[in-house]
Amino acid sequence: MSVHAFTPGPRLCTRLLSGVRFGQESTIATSPRPKKKRPSGVVRGTADRKAHTLAVSASDEFRYTRLRPTSMGNDGADRLGAKKPKTFRLVELLPGKPGDPIRCRLHEVATGTRTAYEAMSYCWGNPQDKTAIECNGKRLGIPSTLAAALGGLRQRDRPRHLWADAICIDQSDPLDKAMQVPRMRSIYSGSQRTLVWLGAVTDSAAPRISLGSRACVHLAVPILGLADRRRAAPTVRVLDSRTGEARRMSVFSGSFYLTMAYMLRQEWFRRAWVVQEVAVSAGVTILFDHLEYQWDELVAALKFLYGVKFPLAFLPSPQHLAAIDHERNLHASLASSLPGVLVRHRRCRATDQRDKIFAFAGLVSPASAARDVRVTYADADPPAAVFRELATSIITRDRSLDILSGLPTSSPRAGAPISLPSWVPDWSSEPDLNRSYAWSVGPATLAGIETRDGLGQACRFAATRRSRYNKPEISGDTLTVPGHLLGTVTYAGPSFAGVRLPTEVSRFRDIPKGWMQTLRSVLQARDVLVQWKTAVVPAPITSASAQTKIPGGGRLYPPTGEDMDVVFWQTICAGGYATSPVLQKAASIWERLMRSRANNVVLTGVLRSFDVMGALYSTFVFVAILLKNDPVIEHRLQGWYVLNRRMVKLRNQSVGLANCAVEVGDEVFLLQGSSVPLILRRCEKVGAWRFIGDAYVHGFMNGAAWDEIKCRPVRIT
């Protein structure tokens, strides 16, 4: 989690955990400032974080007091927590000068009190990196990143009221966390604004952009900006927190470009809790390197910059920022569903994997969250138990299996593996992103549960004619669903790994190296498409005498009678090729690359062997791309469904696009309550199946093969 500012209000109490019992604590009262100054945490930056410590004994350690709860009733416990407390904790950051020890008071405030406060959002960083501050005259260890933020936000002449999770929640008490975590939505939505603390450029772990590169950027960016005269470039208001001076900065200025290059590399954009913290807030201010930016204005400027096809060699992909802002817009229209939110932000990271669920419960209606999410940080409820409970609840409530349709990933999972039944989504895994400079949130799932929010539409596929899983049968780790076989996989091509763009370039010499890697990935992706087409599209039959093609000879798709060339691209685009001029244009470019494969064999070998020649060629390609804005590099295909999938062929001669984990011999089923076909694999256990992933099977996505009479119980473990 990140730090939050907390204030009372009518919506402050959501739902909490029953049976809350707090550990050893003492009363929190507004105590007088001690007479002697005890140096505490550092104020600004990372260089001095260890400079000050509090010379106090163990008896001077700060201890929390329990929040006063309401009396328990028969329904005192619910899915989101327990007894609703009458009070909450609020930080009063005391004034001080730069370099002074950080002092604060922690107050217990009645929930009915209307107190003005600001919410904070930040990255915890290394959990072992702590700085001691003075809280109510006692020593309290907090994350060093928070100590730096408090030092940067502290005012000289008056206190500042904040809510910060590392201070306002007893992090050592799982019950206190479980009681307050469900309240994050009301905390942030009730604040005056949310302060996003990103630290300074020197705090970033990312490589610094070289001096020569920075000089070239300052010189070249304004000149390159002159090339786009189609519309007026926006400006961004920037406030210097050190001097109090405000100015407007052009998006085509070197300073703005470099600041964004550093800012967008911050780990904050990947953290799970920040999505809710930004989405529900009335206003968001970003503080980075002593400068303040308003969220909405900054996002509008970056959308413009990424939309004009400006050279973005030093800027990372905007997909994480775009996903957060997209959720902010959805929340404003109250259009988010829990399955949709979870799929959209599977990209996020959390130290405690249970937060991959808890962090997003506040983005949906309280009624929905209350049904599906039980917040608990107890050791008896590990991530596997939380994930399984959530999957059971969503399947039972929605009478649907669309939650099983997820984004395939080739990336190894970070951390220890989580043992789950195959039908329970592992929310701790992260999909592959950072594959586009377009302002988008990344590839989509076939069932599309993440894209339906805000549109009020059903899935565009209806492989089982929108059937419902009316009688969910879940026993232990086994999910039993009525369904029948569609076909057996007889061919599974190589996985489409996609085109990889250079990201986080720090030196100009990294540009040709990065684009050489990009060109390699283009050639590899082309080779995959060639193998797919060779395997599923038969060569045209010709007349032996005239050596002419026989119309339709052997090249019609048996299930639908369509031309196999069209079916090939329809399958790659999951049915979107025929109606999308953008995809048709991208496909035509890939077709030209595929036809020129034989002429590029020598080039491919050179790129794999000699970095110098590869760098020269890739530099040429890079310049050409900047001039042409080639859709191959814009990921028109992999931004849809094809990334990390394989082309498959079934025994009934149908062609499909399947999860990269598919193997020859796997079975494709139509299961009740699923909008798309699902791939299963036989287990050693007799009569049991293991879920592998979803699939697009051309010609069978709208119920052509679904037959209720054929359905038999299918046991998935």
C-alpha positions in Angstrom: 0.0 0.0 0.0 1.0 3.6 -0.2 0.4 6.4 2.2 -3.1 7.9 2.5 -4.5 10.9 4.1 -7.5 10.3 6.2 -10.4 12.4 7.3 -13.8 11.9 8.7 -16.9 12.2 6.6 -20.3 10.7 6.0 -18.8 8.1 3.7 -15.8 7.4 5.9 -17.1 4.1 7.3 -17.4 1.3 4.8 -17.1 -2.2 6.0 -14.7 -3.7 8.5 -13.7 -7.0 10.0 -15.6 -8.5 13.0 -13.9 -9.8 16.1 -11.1 -7.2 15.8 -8.8 -7.5 18.7 -5.8 -5.2 18.8 -2.5 -5.9 20.3 -0.6 -4.0 22.9 -1.4 -0.3 22.5 -1.5 2.9 24.5 -3.9 5.8 24.3 -3.2 8.3 21.5 -3.7 11.8 22.7 -2.3 15.1 21.6 0.8 15.2 23.8 3.0 18.3 24.2 6.2 18.5 22.2 9.2 17.2 24.2 11.5 19.9 25.5 14.6 18.4 24.0 15.0 18.0 20.3 15.6 14.4 19.3 16.8 14.1 15.8 14.4 11.9 13.8 14.0 11.0 10.2 15.5 12.7 7.3 13.6 15.5 5.6 14.5 15.6 2.0 16.1 13.2 -0.5 17.9 9.9 0.1 21.4 11.1 0.8 20.6 12.1 4.4 18.0 9.5 5.3 20.3 7.8 7.7 21.7 11.1 9.1 19.3 11.4 12.0 18.0 8.8 14.5 16.1 9.1 17.7 18.1 8.4 20.8 15.3 6.8 22.8 14.9 3.7 24.8 12.6 0.8 24.1 10.1 2.3 26.5 9.9 5.4 24.2 8.6 3.3 21.3 5.2 4.5 20.0 2.3 2.1 20.6 -1.1 2.2 19.0 -4.4 2.5 20.8 -7.4 0.6 19.6 -10.0 2.4 17.7 -13.3 2.6 19.5 -15.8 0.3 17.7 -19.6 0.3 17.7 -21.4 -2.3 19.6 -21.6 -5.6 17.8 -25.0 -6.7 16.4 -26.1 -9.9 14.8 -24.9 -8.7 11.4 -21.7 -7.0 12.8 -19.5 -8.9 10.3 -19.7 -8.8 6.6 -17.6 -9.7 3.5 -15.6 -6.5 3.7 -14.6 -6.5 7.3 -16.1 -6.1 10.7 -17.3 -3.6 13.3 -17.5 -0.1 12.1 -15.3 2.1 14.3 -16.5 5.5 15.6 -13.1 7.0 15.1 -10.1 7.0 12.8 -6.5 8.2 13.0 -5.4 11.4 11.5 -1.8 12.7 11.3 -1.0 16.3 12.1 2.4 17.0 10.6 4.0 19.7 12.7 5.8 22.7 11.1 9.6 22.8 10.8 12.5 23.9 8.7 14.5 21.8 6.2 16.8 19.6 8.2 14.7 19.6 11.4 13.6 16.2 12.8 10.1 15.2 11.6 7.5 15.5 14.3 3.8 14.7 14.2 0.8 14.0 16.3 -1.6 11.2 15.7 -5.2 12.0 16.7 -8.1 9.8 17.1 -11.0 11.7 15.4 -14.7 10.9 15.5 -16.1 9.8 12.1 -18.7 12.5 12.2 -16.1 15.3 12.3 -15.5 17.2 9.1 -11.8 17.7 9.1 -9.9 19.0 6.0 -7.0 16.8 5.0 -4.9 15.6 2.1 -4.4 12.0 1.1 -0.9 10.7 0.2 0.2 8.1 -2.4 3.7 6.9 -2.6 5.9 3.8 -3.0 7.0 2.0 0.2 10.2 0.9 -1.3 12.4 -1.6 0.6 10.3 -2.7 3.7 13.5 -3.0 5.7 14.5 0.6 4.9 13.0 2.5 7.9 13.5 6.0 9.3 12.5 6.9 12.9 10.3 10.0 13.4 8.7 11.5 16.5 5.0 10.7 16.9 3.3 12.0 20.0 6.7 12.3 21.6 7.6 8.7 20.9 9.7 7.0 18.4 7.9 5.5 15.3 9.7 3.7 12.5 8.2 4.5 9.0 9.3 3.8 5.4 12.2 6.1 4.5 10.3 7.1 1.3 7.5 8.4 3.6 9.9 10.2 5.8 11.3 12.0 2.8 7.8 12.8 1.6 6.8 14.3 5.0 9.9 16.4 5.0 9.1 17.7 1.5 5.5 18.4 2.3 6.1 20.0 5.7 5.3 23.7 6.0 7.4 26.1 8.0 4.7 28.1 9.8 1.6 25.8 10.2 0.7 22.2 10.6 -0.6 20.0 7.8 -3.3 17.3 8.2 -2.6 14.1 6.4 -3.6 10.5 6.4 -0.8 8.1 5.7 -1.2 4.3 5.9 2.2 3.6 7.4 1.3 5.9 10.4 -2.5 5.8 10.6 -2.7 2.0 10.3 -0.9 -0.3 12.8 1.1 -2.2 10.3 2.1 -4.9 12.9 -1.6 -5.8 13.5 -3.3 -7.8 10.8 -6.7 -7.0 12.3 -6.1 -3.3 12.3 -5.2 -3.5 8.6 -8.2 -5.7 7.8 -10.4 -3.1 9.6 -9.1 -0.1 7.8 -8.2 -1.3 4.3 -11.9 -1.5 3.2 -12.1 2.2 4.0 -9.6 3.4 1.5 -12.3 4.4 -1.0 -14.0 6.8 1.5 -10.6 8.0 2.7 -9.4 9.1 -0.7 -12.8 10.3 -2.1 -13.3 12.4 1.1 -9.9 14.1 0.9 -9.3 17.6 -0.5 -6.8 16.1 -2.9 -4.4 13.2 -3.2 -0.7 14.0 -3.2 1.4 11.6 -5.3 4.9 11.7 -4.0 7.4 10.3 -6.6 10.6 11.7 -5.0 13.4 13.1 -7.0 15.3 12.1 -10.1 18.2 11.1 -7.9 15.9 8.6 -6.0 15.2 6.6 -9.1 16.8 3.3 -9.6 16.6 3.7 -13.4 19.8 4.7 -15.3 20.4 8.4 -15.6 20.1 9.8 -19.1 23.6 10.8 -20.2 24.8 14.4 -20.3 25.3 14.3 -24.0 21.8 12.8 -24.6 20.2 15.5 -22.4 21.9 18.2 -24.4 20.8 16.8 -27.7 17.2 16.4 -26.4 17.1 20.1 -25.3 18.3 21.0 -28.8 16.3 18.6 -30.9 12.9 18.3 -29.2 11.7 21.9 -29.9 12.9 21.5 -33.6 11.2 18.2 -34.0 8.0 19.6 -32.4 7.8 22.1 -35.3 7.0 19.2 -37.6 3.5 18.7 -36.1 1.5 21.8 -36.9 -1.9 20.0 -37.2 -3.1 21.3 -33.8 -1.9 23.5 -31.1 0.4 21.8 -28.6 -0.9 21.9 -25.0 1.1 23.3 -22.1 1.4 22.1 -18.5 1.3 24.3 -15.4 4.2 23.5 -13.1 4.7 24.8 -9.6 8.2 24.9 -8.0 7.7 23.8 -4.4 11.0 25.4 -3.3 10.3 28.9 -4.7 6.5 28.9 -5.0 6.9 30.1 -8.6 4.5 28.8 -11.3 5.2 28.6 -15.0 3.8 26.8 -18.0 5.8 24.2 -19.9 5.4 23.2 -23.5 5.2 19.5 -24.3 7.7 20.2 -27.0 10.3 21.5 -24.6 13.4 19.5 -23.7 12.8 20.0 -20.0 9.3 18.5 -20.1 10.5 15.6 -22.3 13.3 14.7 -19.9 11.1 15.1 -16.8 8.6 12.7 -18.3 11.3 10.3 -19.2 12.3 10.0 -15.6 8.8 10.3 -14.1 7.2 7.5 -16.1 10.0 5.1 -15.1 9.0 5.3 -11.4 7.8 2.0 -9.8 4.8 3.9 -8.4 2.9 3.5 -11.7 3.0 -0.3 -11.3 1.8 -0.6 -7.7 -1.7 -2.0 -7.0 -3.0 0.5 -4.4 -2.3 3.6 -6.5 -5.1 2.8 -8.9 -7.8 3.3 -6.3 -6.0 6.2 -4.7 -6.0 8.1 -8.0 -9.3 6.9 -9.4 -11.6 7.9 -6.5 -9.9 11.2 -5.6 -11.5 14.6 -6.4 -8.1 16.0 -7.4 -4.6 14.6 -7.8 -1.3 16.4 -7.6 2.0 14.8 -8.6 5.1 15.9 -6.8 8.3 15.0 -8.6 11.8 16.5 -8.3 10.4 19.6 -6.4 7.8 20.3 -9.1 4.0 19.9 -8.8 1.8 18.8 -11.7 -2.0 18.5 -11.8 -3.0 14.9 -12.9 -5.6 15.8 -15.5 -3.5 18.4 -17.2 -0.4 16.2 -17.3 -2.4 13.2 -18.7 -3.9 15.5 -21.5 -0.4 16.6 -22.4 1.1 13.1 -22.6 -1.9 11.8 -24.6 -1.1 14.6 -27.1 2.6 13.7 -27.1 2.1 10.0 -27.7 -0.6 10.7 -30.2 1.4 12.8 -32.7 3.9 10.1 -33.4 6.7 12.1 -31.8 10.1 10.3 -31.5 9.8 8.7 -28.1 13.1 7.0 -27.7 13.7 8.0 -24.1 10.1 7.6 -22.9 8.8 4.3 -21.6 5.5 2.8 -22.7 2.5 4.9 -21.4 0.4 1.8 -20.8 0.6 1.9 -17.0 -0.3 5.6 -16.8 -3.1 5.1 -19.4 -4.6 2.2 -17.4 -4.7 4.3 -14.2 -6.4 7.2 -16.0 -8.8 4.9 -17.8 -9.9 3.5 -14.4 -10.3 7.1 -13.1 -12.7 7.9 -15.9 -14.6 4.6 -15.4 -15.0 5.3 -11.7 -16.4 8.8 -12.4 -19.2 7.1 -14.3 -19.6 4.3 -11.7 -19.1 1.7 -14.4 -16.5 -0.7 -13.0 -17.2 -4.3 -12.3 -14.9 -6.4 -10.0 -13.9 -8.9 -12.7 -13.2 -6.1 -15.2 -11.1 -4.2 -12.7 -9.0 -7.3 -11.7 -8.3 -8.2 -15.3 -7.4 -4.6 -16.3 -4.9 -4.2 -13.5 -3.4 -7.7 -13.4 -0.3 -5.8 -14.6 0.1 -4.2 -11.1 2.5 -5.4 -8.4 2.0 -5.8 -4.7 4.3 -7.0 -1.9 1.4 -8.9 -0.3 -0.3 -10.8 -3.2 -3.6 -10.5 -1.4 -3.5 -6.8 -2.2 -3.9 -7.7 -5.9 -7.6 -8.2 -4.8 -8.1 -6.0 -1.8 -6.6 -2.9 -3.5 -9.3 -2.9 -6.2 -12.4 -3.8 -4.1 -13.0 -0.1 -3.5 -13.4 0.6 -7.2 -16.7 -1.2 -7.5 -20.0 -0.8 -5.8 -20.0 -1.5 -2.0 -22.6 -4.1 -2.5 -20.6 -6.0 -5.1 -17.4 -5.8 -3.0 -19.3 -6.9 0.1 -20.4 -10.0 -1.7 -17.1 -11.0 -3.2 -14.3 -9.8 -1.0 -13.4 -10.6 2.5 -10.5 -8.6 3.6 -8.1 -10.6 5.8 -4.4 -10.4 6.5 -4.4 -13.4 8.9 -1.7 -16.0 8.3 -4.5 -18.6 8.1 -5.7 -16.9 4.9 -2.8 -17.0 2.4 -3.1 -15.6 -1.2 -4.2 -19.0 -2.5 -7.2 -19.1 -0.2 -8.2 -15.5 -1.0 -7.9 -16.2 -4.8 -9.9 -19.4 -4.6 -12.7 -17.7 -2.5 -12.9 -14.8 -4.9 -13.1 -17.1 -8.0 -15.8 -19.2 -6.3 -17.8 -16.1 -5.4 -17.6 -14.5 -8.9 -18.5 -17.7 -10.7 -21.4 -18.4 -8.4 -22.7 -14.9 -8.5 -22.4 -14.2 -12.3 -23.3 -17.8 -13.4 -20.4 -17.3 -15.9 -17.0 -18.8 -16.6 -15.7 -15.7 -18.4 -13.4 -14.9 -15.4 -11.3 -17.9 -16.7 -10.5 -16.0 -20.0 -7.3 -14.2 -19.2 -4.3 -12.7 -20.9 -1.6 -15.3 -21.7 1.8 -14.5 -20.4 5.3 -15.9 -21.2 6.9 -14.1 -18.3 8.0 -16.3 -15.4 6.1 -15.5 -12.2 8.0 -13.5 -9.7 8.2 -14.9 -6.2 7.3 -18.2 -4.8 4.7 -20.2 -6.8 1.1 -20.3 -5.5 -0.6 -23.6 -5.5 -4.1 -23.2 -7.0 -6.7 -25.3 -8.8 -6.3 -24.7 -12.5 -9.7 -23.0 -12.8 -8.8 -20.3 -10.2 -7.0 -17.3 -11.8 -3.6 -16.6 -10.4 -3.8 -12.8 -9.9 -0.2 -12.7 -8.8 1.1 -13.3 -12.4 1.6 -10.3 -14.7 0.8 -10.1 -18.4 3.3 -8.9 -20.9 3.0 -5.1 -21.5 5.4 -2.3 -22.5 4.9 -3.4 -26.1 3.5 -0.2 -27.5 4.1 3.6 -27.6 0.4 4.0 -28.3 -1.9 5.4 -25.6 -3.7 2.2 -24.7 -4.1 -0.3 -21.9 -2.7 -3.3 -23.7 -4.1 -6.5 -25.3 -7.6 -7.7 -24.5 -8.9 -11.0 -23.3 -11.2 -13.0 -25.6 -14.2 -12.9 -23.3 -13.5 -9.1 -22.9 -14.8 -8.7 -19.4 -12.3 -5.8 -18.9 -13.6 -4.0 -22.0 -17.3 -4.2 -21.2 -17.3 -1.8 -18.2 -18.8 1.5 -19.2 -20.3 0.1 -22.4 -23.2 -2.0 -21.0 -22.5 -4.6 -23.7 -22.3 -8.4 -23.5 -19.3 -10.3 -24.9 -19.1 -10.1 -28.6 -18.7 -13.9 -28.7 -21.4 -16.4 -27.8 -19.8 -19.8 -28.3 -22.4 -21.4 -26.1 -25.3 -19.1 -27.2 -25.0 -17.0 -24.0 -25.8 -20.0 -21.8 -25.6 -19.6 -18.0 -23.9 -21.8 -15.5 -27.1 -22.0 -13.6 -26.2 -24.7 -11.1 -22.6 -24.0 -10.0 -21.0 -27.1 -8.6 -17.8 -26.4 -6.7 -16.6 -29.0 -4.2 -13.1 -28.6 -2.7 -10.7 -27.9 -5.6 -13.1 -29.4 -8.2 -15.3 -27.3 -10.5 -17.9 -29.4 -12.4 -19.5 -27.8 -15.4 -21.8 -29.2 -18.1 -20.2 -29.1 -21.6 -19.1 -31.1 -24.6 -16.1 -31.5 -26.9 -15.5 -29.2 -29.8 -12.3 -30.8 -31.1 -8.8 -32.1 -30.4 -5.7 -30.1 -31.1 -3.7 -31.7 -33.9 -1.4 -28.8 -34.6 0.0 -26.1 -32.3 2.3 -23.6 -33.9 5.0 -21.6 -32.2 4.0 -18.8 -29.8 3.7 -15.3 -31.2 6.1 -13.3 -28.9 5.3 -10.0 -30.6 7.5 -7.0 -31.5 9.5 -5.6 -28.6 10.2 -1.9 -28.6 13.2 -0.3 -26.9 12.2 1.2 -23.5 14.0 3.3 -20.9 16.8 4.3 -23.2 19.4 6.4 -21.3 22.0 7.1 -24.0 21.8 7.8 -27.7 24.0 4.8 -28.4 21.3 2.7 -26.8 18.9 3.7 -29.6 20.4 1.7 -32.4 21.0 -1.2 -30.1 17.4 -1.1 -29.0 16.1 -0.9 -32.5 18.3 -3.7 -33.6 16.6 -5.9 -31.0 13.3 -4.6 -32.3 14.1 -5.6 -35.8 15.1 -9.0 -34.6 11.8 -9.4 -32.9 10.0 -8.3 -36.1 11.8 -10.9 -38.1 11.1 -13.6 -35.5 7.4 -12.6 -35.4 7.3 -12.7 -39.2 8.8 -16.3 -39.1 6.1 -17.4 -36.7 3.4 -16.1 -39.0 5.0 -17.8 -42.0 5.0 -21.1 -40.0 1.4 -20.7 -39.0 0.3 -19.9 -42.5 2.2 -22.8 -44.0 0.6 -25.2 -41.5 -3.0 -24.1 -41.8 -3.4 -22.6 -45.3 -2.9 -25.2 -48.0 -1.0 -24.2 -51.2 -3.3 -23.4 -54.1 -4.1 -26.3 -56.4 -3.0 -25.6 -60.0 -3.8 -27.1 -63.3 -0.9 -29.3 -64.4 -1.3 -28.3 -68.1 -1.9 -24.6 -67.8 -0.1 -24.0 -64.5 -2.9 -21.8 -63.4 -4.7 -21.7 -60.1 -8.0 -23.5 -59.8 -10.5 -21.1 -58.2 -11.1 -22.2 -54.6 -9.2 -25.4 -55.2 -8.4 -26.8 -51.7 -8.3 -23.3 -50.2 -11.8 -23.0 -48.7 -12.4 -23.3 -45.0 -14.6 -26.3 -44.4 -16.7 -25.0 -41.5 -17.7 -21.7 -43.3 -16.7 -22.0 -47.0 -14.5 -18.8 -46.7 -11.2 -18.3 -48.4 -8.4 -19.6 -46.2 -6.3 -16.4 -46.6 -9.2 -14.4 -45.1 -9.7 -17.1 -42.4 -6.0 -16.9 -41.5 -6.1 -13.2 -40.7 -9.6 -13.4 -39.2 -8.2 -15.9 -36.8 -5.2 -13.8 -35.9 -7.4 -10.8 -35.2 -10.0 -12.9 -33.4 -12.7 -12.1 -35.9 -11.9 -8.4 -36.1 -10.0 -8.4 -39.5 -13.0 -8.2 -41.8 -14.5 -5.0 -40.2 -11.3 -3.1 -39.3 -9.4 -1.1 -41.9 -6.6 -0.6 -39.4 -6.1 -4.3 -38.9 -6.4 -4.9 -42.7 -3.6 -2.3 -43.3 -1.4 -3.9 -40.6 -2.0 -7.4 -42.1 -1.1 -6.2 -45.6 2.3 -5.0 -44.2 2.9 -8.3 -42.5 2.0 -10.1 -45.7 4.7 -8.2 -47.6 7.2 -9.1 -44.8 6.2 -12.7 -45.0 6.6 -12.8 -48.8 10.0 -11.3 -48.6 11.2 -13.9 -46.0 13.4 -15.7 -48.5 15.2 -12.5 -49.4 15.9 -11.7 -45.8 17.6 -14.9 -44.7 21.1 -13.4 -45.1 20.0 -10.3 -43.3 18.5 -12.3 -40.4 21.9 -14.1 -40.0 23.8 -10.8 -40.1 21.6 -9.4 -37.3 22.1 -12.4 -35.1 25.9 -12.4 -35.6 27.2 -8.8 -36.0 26.0 -6.0 -33.7 27.8 -3.3 -35.8 26.0 -4.1 -39.1 22.8 -4.8 -37.2 23.1 -1.4 -35.5 23.6 0.4 -38.8 20.7 -1.3 -40.4 18.4 -0.8 -37.4 19.3 2.8 -37.3 18.1 3.1 -40.9 14.9 1.3 -40.0 14.4 3.5 -37.0 14.6 6.7 -39.2 12.3 5.1 -41.8 9.8 4.3 -39.1 9.8 7.8 -37.8 9.0 9.1 -41.3 6.4 6.4 -42.1 4.8 5.7 -38.8 4.7 2.0 -39.8 1.8 0.1 -38.3 4.1 -2.9 -37.7 5.8 -1.0 -35.0 2.5 0.3 -33.7 1.4 -3.2 -32.7 -1.9 -3.1 -34.4 -2.1 -6.9 -34.2 -0.5 -7.7 -30.9 -2.5 -4.9 -29.2 -5.5 -7.1 -29.7 -5.4 -10.8 -29.0 -2.5 -12.5 -30.7 0.3 -11.8 -28.2 1.5 -15.0 -26.5 -0.9 -17.2 -28.4 -0.4 -20.1 -30.8 -2.2 -20.9 -34.0 -3.9 -24.3 -33.6 -5.7 -26.7 -35.9 -8.3 -29.1 -34.7 -9.2 -32.6 -35.9 -12.4 -31.3 -37.5 -10.2 -29.1 -39.7 -11.1 -25.9 -37.9 -8.5 -23.2 -37.2 -8.1 -21.3 -34.0 -5.9 -19.0 -31.8 -5.1 -20.5 -28.4 -3.2 -19.8 -25.2 0.6 -20.2 -25.5 0.4 -23.2 -23.0 -1.6 -25.3 -25.5 -0.1 -28.6 -26.7 -1.0 -31.2 -29.3 -3.6 -33.6 -27.8 -5.3 -31.0 -25.7 -9.1 -30.8 -26.0 -11.2 -27.7 -26.9 -14.5 -27.7 -25.0 -17.7 -25.7 -25.0 -18.7 -25.3 -21.4 -21.9 -23.9 -20.1 -21.5 -20.3 -19.0 -18.4 -19.5 -21.1 -18.6 -17.1 -23.9 -15.5 -18.6 -25.6 -14.2 -22.1 -26.1 -11.9 -23.4 -23.3 -8.8 -25.7 -23.6 -8.6 -28.6 -21.2 -6.0 -31.3 -20.7 -6.5 -34.7 -19.2 -5.2 -35.3 -15.7 -3.7 -38.5 -14.3 -6.8 -38.6 -12.1 -9.4 -40.5 -14.1 -12.2 -38.3 -15.4 -10.6 -35.1 -14.3 -9.3 -32.2 -16.5 -6.9 -29.4 -16.1 -7.8 -25.9 -17.4 -5.1 -24.5 -19.8 -6.6 -21.4 -21.3 -9.2 -19.9 -23.7 -9.3 -20.1 -27.5 -10.8 -18.4 -30.6 -12.0 -21.1 -33.1 -13.1 -19.5 -36.3 -16.6 -20.3 -37.3 -17.7 -21.5 -33.9 -17.7 -18.3 -31.8 -21.4 -17.7 -32.1 -22.9 -21.0 -31.1 -22.7 -22.9 -34.3 -21.5 -26.1 -32.5 -23.2 -25.7 -29.2 -25.7 -28.4 -28.3 -27.2 -28.7 -24.8 -28.2 -32.3 -25.5 -24.5 -33.3 -25.9 -23.5 -31.8 -22.5 -22.0 -34.0 -19.9 -20.4 -33.1 -16.5 -16.8 -32.0 -17.0 -14.7 -32.1 -13.8 -11.9 -29.5 -13.7 -9.3 -29.6 -10.9 
